[in-house]
Amino acid sequence: MLPSQCPFSPSRALQRVFLAGLSLPIGTAATRPASVAARAGSTLAVSSRAVSKTRGIPPARHTNDTARHSTAATGRRGYAKLVRTPKQKQKPQVSNHDIPYQWIRIKQENRAGEEGDVLGPPERTDDVLRKLDMSRMSLVMLAPPPPPRPGEQSAAICKLVDLEEEARRAAAEQKEARKEKANSKELEFNWAIAKGDMEMKLNRLAEFLRKGMRVDVTLAKKRGSRAASVQEAEQLMANIKEAVAQVPHAKEVKKPDGQPGRVVRMSFEGPGKKIREQLAADAAEAEARAQERAKAEAEAVRG
């Protein structure tokens, strides 16, 4: 006699989970009854969780676009990474044999008293390239052919570039960019910042400015912190400007960008090198006078 199978055995339960959806009537969603469609959706959801559990894979959690965006946009120390407008990449220059026009006009250097661009006569591109020393010079296209005047040949606008001079100019620009980057600092303020943290950052701001650095200040809400009121936000901006005003010859290089309570960017710059040297000399002179005065007072007391 065969043993009777229990209707609540694990095998029966798995069969219901995995095979229940296969027994549904064939048809589109529009022709199925609502109850059948609901059972199909619930059965597929249960089966997916069961498969994930048996394979050791955590079930997928659906997140909305806002949550994914906020997670991807988080920055250091809990601040939201600021979305900056990407710089447009410069179009690669068309030069030498890549110039697609048969005729060109070469831009000349302006002489004293001349205004506007001075262009040479139309020349064949191949003739110019044949005479050009490619090891020292390069022919660069500036603009496609403009509408020609009556009786003139349509020609692209080009210029001759000295490769050595161009290399020196590029190196000087890179050096200046590295110097500017080394001479700049960034500070971040939370709108609901504590008083002690605010005073510490304001002191750092003043210290950087006294060294003549450029300081870019970003004010934003820190993730997980409370939202500050408009009055608190405006007061924080006023405190920053007051700290800058206490540094001699420090200035705000551009107007604040943004809305208080959201994201605001402020930029300040300390005094230049000559002004800093003059300030240091004045401070040293004042210190020397103070020491002489203290010495004279001490001698008067002894006498």
C-alpha positions, 0 to 999 in steps of 0.5 A: 500500500502506497503511503498517502502524500501530505497536501502541505508537504514542501514539494507540493508548496514548491510546485504551487509556487513555480508551476501555478503561473503555467496553468493560467489560460493563454490570452492577452492581458486585456482578455484575461479576467482581473482575478487571473491577472492579479494571481499571475502577478502575485505568483511571479513575485513570490516565485522571484523571491523564492528563487532569490532566497534559495540561491542566496541572492537578495531580492531586488528592491525597486527605488524611484529615480529621485532616490537613485539620483540623490545617491549618485549625487552625494559628495564628500562629508555628506554634501550633495555634489554640486552640478556644474555646467561642463566646459565646452570642449574646443573643436580640434583645429583643422590644419595643413593637409586636412584643410578641405578647401582649395583656396585660402587667405592668410591672416596678416598681423595688423600694422600700426594704425590699422583696424580689423583683420588684414587678409592676404590675397587668395592662394591655392592651399597646395601652393602654400603647403608646398612652400611651408616648412612643416618642421617650424610652421603650421597652417591652421584654418580659422574659418570656412570661406565667407561669402566672397565679394564680386570678382573675388575667389571664395577662400577659407581664412587661415593663419600661420603658426610658429610651432616653437612659439606655440609650444612656449605659449602652451607651457606658460598657460599650463604653468599659470594654471598650476600656479592658480590651482595651488594658490586657491582653496575651497571651503564648504559651509552647512547652512545649519552649521554649529557656532564652533564649526563656523568660527573655525572655518571663518578663521581658516578663510581669513588665514587663506586670504591673508596669504593672498589666496583665492577662496571659493566658498560653497554653502549648501545643506548637509545631507541628514542635517536640519533645514536652516531658515532663510534668516539663518542662511542670510546671517551666515552669509553676512558672517562670512562677508564680515570675516572677509572685511576684517582682512586688509585689502581682501575683496569679493571677486564676484557676486554670490551665485545661488539662493540662500538656503539652497546652494550659494557660491561665493568667491573672495581674493586676498591682497596681492604680493606687493600689498602683502609685502607692504603690510608685513613691512608696516607690521614690522615697523609698528612692532619695532616702535612698540618695543622701543616704547616699552624699553623707554618706559622700563628705563624710566621706571628704573630711573 
